[in-house]
């Protein structure tokens, strides 16, 4: 068995880095270091922790070009989007630095007792298992609220973005965080169970596939440890008859093609009322034809290669199976064999038994459905194992809000692209996951909500 992970440039599939896989003795040492760090970090003031996160935000902004380049080299994200990802990480640092003390202050409860209040205390070491598609943002999205509330964390990152993992660890070091508060661990997935068995590990957060989430959730349940799971999505993008179609089409393509389609929260199922379906489809095709496909280092590139060759090949299988079952290709793209490039594709005439209906398609493929009215749109949107997010386009805000209340998802955007935001809770229901990140709710994910009553 190979004793290192490889970082492979998606543009040419050349190896650009190798990272040693740590022994259990090395991992166990880091676990003990985390436990020791927690005993000090948990007692630090909100002001102190906030000051460090403000510095972390500065480090991110000051080194944005370097970090963005590593993101692009390791997973292929267009460089302009990689820069925006780093900027968003700086934003989440600043947001929680400004609000953590208010969010976590004791809450007085009015009772007949002399005193009664709720206080919020950290749990300990939290393991985070993070994916490759947003190699900086996913880590900061979880780490900042977890750490600023007094926990410490171990990062098990995706094997193909270990260079990013090391740079993130450097961010915390450069910002002046105490040793042991944030650490990388370079381990295979089969080490997770042994890590979760350690008494100082008090929880786990995973962002990834449904299968990975199910496996980690099972392990966490066995050890009775808190877990947050952010899994897949098949988000509906509903276009009603009174929508501003030009805006909807432009945002539809922007949402679906962002990160070359490798985004859990992007629109994947486009559900359009039949009276405007033909015009909407024509506008979408026009927008697709404008996309620039090429080298992610080029700042003008919109679509770059998928992160790995196997991902492009899997997506092509899903598309071809759907076509074989009757799906129609209205904008022809597909996999460029032998490379990681997958060109934007638009499928229509999609039936329930097809992969394009039932499965998450993690790449630049649009599945377009036509329905008679909003009632049918709601029914189709809810006919999914996933429940992450949804988007509604309508000029009638009250009607759109009514539709939103009937959708089985964790978040709904009306007349705008669905995206994560530090100020707003993020997460799904059904097979899209358990729990919430971001917002005040995300800050509460790994704290002990302790009640104190004094007679």
N, C-alpha and C positions, 0 to 999 in steps of 0.2 A: 504494500500500500504506500502511495506517495506521501512523503512527510512534509509537503508544502502545498499551499494554494497558489494558483496561477492567475495573474491578471492579464486578460487578453483584449487587445484593441479591437473593437467590433468592426472597424473599417476594413482591416486586412487580416484579422484573426492571428496576428503575431503576438507572441508573449512579450509583455512589457514590464512584468514584475513577478517575483516569486516571494511567498511569505511563509515562513516556518510555522508549522502546526505545533502548538505547545503540548508538552507532556502534562499528565494529570498533576504531577508534583508542582509544575509551574503554575497551573491554573489554581490549584489549592492554595498556593502562596498568595495569589492575587485575591482570592476569596477572603483569606485571613487579613490581608491588608485593607480590604474594603470594610470588614467588620471593625477593625481598629479605627479606620478613618470615620466611620459612622458615629462612634462613641464621642468624637470631638465635634464633627460637623453638625450633628443634631442639636447641639447646644449653642451654635452660632446664631447671632441675631439676624433678623430679616434684612436689616440695613447692610450688614456685612455680606451676606449672600448676594443681595441685590447689586452691591458695588462690583462684585466679581462678574456677574452676568452683564453688567454694562460694559465692563472691560472686554468680555468675550464678544459682545456685539461689535466693539471697535476692532478687535483682532480680525473678525470675519470680514468686515468692510475693508480694512487695510490690506488684506491678503486675498481679496475677491478674485483677482485674475488667476492667481496660482491655484486656488481651490477649484475654480470653475474649470480650468484646464484639466485637472486630475479627474473630475467628474466626467468630462467629455471623453477623455482618453480611455477610461475604464468601462463606461457603459454606453457611450455613444450619443449622449444628449447634445442637441445643438447648443453651441457655446453661448448664445444669447440667453437661452433658457437656463443654462447652468449658472450663469452670473445671477440671474433672477432668483434662482434657488438659494444661493449663498446670501443674497440680500434679505430673503424671507427668514432665514435662520437668524440674522442679526435682529430682525424685527421681533421675533418671538422672544429673544433674550431681553430686549428692551421692554416689551409689553409686561412680562412677568416681574421684571425688576421694579416696575412702577406700581404693580397691583397686588403682589403677593401678600404684603403685610395686611392690606385691607381684606383680601379674600380669606385669609387664615386667622384673623383675629377671633378671640373668644366670642361666642354668641350667648347673650343672656337669655334665659328662658324664664318667663314669668310663671311662677308657681306659688303655692302656699308656704314653701320652704324659705329659710333665711337667705339662702343663695342657691341658685341652680343655673348651670351654664354648660355649654359644649365647647370643648377645646380640641384642636386638631394637631396630632403629633405624627411624625414620620414613623415608618415601619422598620426600615433597615436597608439591606442590600436588595436592589431590584435588578433582575436579569432582563436585558432587552435583546430581542432577536429581530434584526432589521433587514429589509430587502435592498435590492440593488437599484430599483427604478428611480428613487429620489435619495441617493446615498448620503447626502448631508441633511436634507429637510426631515426625513423620517426619524433620524436620530435626535435632532434638536427638538422636533415636535414632542417627543416623549421625554427627553432628558431634562429639558429646562424646567417644566413643572415638577417633575419627580425630584430633581436635585434642590430646587429652590425651596421646596417644602421640608427639606432636611434629610431626605434619603440619600444613599449613594448608589452607584450603578455600575454594572458590568455590561459591556457591549459585545455581543456576538453578531458580527456583521456578515453579510453575504460574502462568500469566498471570492467572488470576482471583483469586489470593490474594497479590498483590504488596504489599498493605498489611500483611499478616502478615509477609512477607519483610522489609520495612523495620523492623518492630518487633523481629523476631528479631535483626537486625543491631544495633539499639539496645541489646538485652540485653547483647551482648558488649562494646559500647562502655561502657555504664554499669558493667559489672563490671570494667573496667580492662584488657581485653585489648589488647595492642599493635596498632597500626594494621597492616592487611594480613593479619592472621591469619585473620579471617573476613570475607568480603565477598559482597554480593549482586551478581549481574550480571543485567541486564534485557535478555534476548536472545530471539530466535525460535529454534525448534528447529533450523532449518537452519544455525545458526552452530556447532552442537556439533562437527561434524567439524573445523572450522578450529581450535577451541579444543583439541581432543584432539591435534592435530598439533604443538602447542607443546611444546618439550622439557621445560619445567618442570612440565608437567601429567603426573603419574605414575600417575593412576588415575581411575576414574569409578564412582560408585555411583548407581543408579537405582531408584526405587520407582515402579511404574506398571503400565501394561498390558503384555500379552504382546507386542503389535506394537511398542510403544516399546522394550521390553527387547531384543527381537530386533535392532532397528535399531541401538541403542546398543552392544550386544554385538558386532555386526559391525564397527562403527567402532573399538571398543577393540581388537578382535583384529587389525585391519588395522594399527594403530599399536603393537601389542604392549604394551598398557597393561593393568594389573590392573583388573578390573571385578567389582562385586558387583551382582546383579540381584535385586530382590524384586518379584515379578510377581503375577499373579492367583491366585485360589483358588476351589475349589468344595468347601469342607470338608464332610466327612460328620459327621453327628451321629447316632451309633448308639445305639438304645435297645433293650436286651436284655430278656428276659422277666422278669428279677428286679430291674429298675430301680425306684427310688422315683419313680413316675410324676409325682407332683405337683411334686417338685423338678426333674425333667427337663423338664417342660413349661414351668415358669416360666423356667428358664434357657435353654431353646430359644428362647423369644420374646425374652428379654433379649438373647441373642447375635445373633439375626437382625435385630432391629430397632434395635440400637445404631447411632448415627450415621445413622438412617433407612435402614439396610441397606447403607450405603456403606462397607463394611469388608472388606478382603481376607481377614482371618483369621476372619470370622464364619462360623457354621454356615450352610450354604446347602442341603445335601441331607440331609433327615431320613429316616434308614433305620431302620424300626421292625419288630421281630419281630411277626408277625401275631397272636399270642395277646394282645398288649396294644395293638395298633394303634388299635382303635376308642376305647378309653379315653384313650389318649395324645392322639389327634386332638381329642377332645372337650375335654380339658383345655387344649390349645393354643388352640382356638377361644375358650374362656372367657378365656384370658389376652389374646388379641388384642382381644377386645371391651372390655377395660379400658383400652386405650391411649388417651392424650389426644393428639389431632392438632391442630396449630395453629401459632401464632406462636412461633418458637424463642426469643424474648426472654422468654416466659412460663416461669418456672422449673418449672412443672408439666408442660410439654409433653414428650411422649415421641417423637412423630414430627413432623418438620418437613419443609419442602420439600426436594427434591433440589437439589444444588448448581447445576445448569443445566437449562434447559428441554429441550435436546437429549438429556440423560441420561434424563429422564422419558419422553420420546417413544420412545427406543430400547428402554427397558424394557417399555413398553406393546406395542411390536411383538413382542418376544420372547414376552410372555405371550399375546398374541392368536394368534400363529403356533402356539404350543403347544396352545391351546384348539381351534384349527381342525384340529389333528392328533389330537384326542381327549382332551386333558387336561380334568379336571373341576375346576371352581371350587368349593371347599368353604367358603371365606370370601371374599366378594366385595369387592374393593377396586378397584385400578387407577388410571389416570391421570385427574386432573381437568383436562380440556382447557383449554389457554390458560394454565396455571399450571405451576409446578414440583412441585406436590403429587402424590404417588403414595401411595394408601392401601394399607395392609397387605392382602396377598392370599395365599391358601393353595390350592395346586394339588395334585391327586392324579391317579391313573391315568396316570402319566407313562411314556412309552415312549422307547426309545433314540434315535429319530430326531428328537425334539423339542428345541427350544432349551433348555427347562427341564431337560433331561437333559445336554446336551452343552456348554452355554455358561455362562459366569459371568454371573449375573444380579445386577447391582450396584444393589440397592435392596430395599425391604421385601417380598420375595416368598419364600414358603416352598414348597419342592418336597418333598412327602412320599411316600416309597416304603414298600411293605410287603414284607417278606421272610419266609421260613419259619423261618430260624434264623441263628445267628452266622456260619456258613460262607457263607451267601448274602449276609449283610451285608458281610462282608469282600470278597467278589468284587465286589459293586456299588460299594463305597467305592473300590476300586482301579481301577474302570473309568472313569477320568478322565484327561485330559491333565495335570491339575494334581496337585500333591502338597505343599500347604502345611501344613495341619494337620487334625486330626480330634478328635472327642470321643466318649467311650464312657460309657454309663450302665449300671451293673450293681452289684448288691449283692455279687457274687462278685469280689473284687478280683483274685484270682489268674487267674481266667478272663479278666477285662478286660485284665490285663497281657499275657496270651497273645494276645488279639485285637490289642492295640496293636502287638505285635512283627510282626504280619503286614500292617500297613497301610503303604502306600507314601507316607509323608508325612514332613515335617521335624519335626513335634511332635505329641504326643497328650496330651489332657487326659482324666482319668478322674473322672467325677462332679463336674465343675466346668466353667465356661466357659473356652474357649480364649482366651488373651490374651497379648500381649507383656509381658515383664518384664525389667528391666535385668539381673537376675541370671542369666538363662537364655538360651542361644543361640536366635536367631530366624531362620528362613528355610526355604525349601522345596526340593523336588526336582522332577524332571520339568519341566514347563513353568511351574512356580511360581518358578523362579529358580535362581541360582547363588550360593553363599557364605552366610555367616552374619553377622548383626549381633547386638549385645548379648552379655552374658556375657563371659567371658575370650576366647572364640573371636572375638567381634566386635572386640575390641581388637586382635587379631592380623591382621585383614583387610588392613590397609594398613601393615604393617611389613616390613622386611627381616629375615628370620630368618638371621642371620649366624653361621656357625660359625668358631670360632677354635681352632687347634691349635698347641701349642708343644712342640717336641721337648726 
